[in-house]
Amino acid sequence: MEKVDLKIEGMHCGSCAIGIQMLVSQMDGVKSVEVSYDDKRGTFEFDPAKVSKDAIVKSIAELGYTAS
């Protein structure tokens, strides 16, 4: 398993964080997701053999947010 902490820009409320959590947690290979609206950050634990950091960043971007 690999763990990555990303800065997430563009969230306006707690519902934004929940939406990101729901989307990314459904990706194959993602074990855990914690997104904090207050901290503007997300921590993602995933199996790099099944999903990449770039794929997670892309899925967040598809919701209209910037992750880096």
Residue pairs with C-beta under 8 A, 6 or more apart in sequence:
1 31
1 45
1 46
1 47
2 45
2 46
2 47
2 48
2 53
3 43
3 44
3 45
3 46
4 43
4 44
4 46
4 53
4 56
5 41
5 42
5 43
5 44
6 41
6 42
6 43
6 44
6 56
6 57
6 60
6 67
6 68
7 40
7 41
7 67
7 68
8 20
8 35
8 40
8 41
8 42
8 60
8 65
8 66
8 67
9 40
9 65
9 66
9 67
9 68
10 16
10 64
10 65
10 66
11 17
11 20
11 37
11 40
11 65
13 37
14 37
16 37
16 65
17 35
17 36
17 37
17 42
18 35
19 63
20 33
20 35
20 42
20 60
20 63
20 65
21 33
21 34
21 35
21 42
23 59
23 60
23 63
24 30
24 33
24 42
24 44
24 56
24 59
24 60
25 32
25 33
27 46
27 51
27 55
27 56
27 59
28 50
28 51
29 46
29 47
29 48
29 49
29 50
29 51
30 44
30 45
30 46
30 47
30 51
30 56
31 45
31 46
31 47
32 43
32 44
32 45
33 42
33 43
33 44
33 45
34 42
34 43
35 41
35 42
35 43
36 42
42 60
42 67
44 53
44 56
46 53
46 56
56 67
57 67
57 68
60 66
60 67
61 67
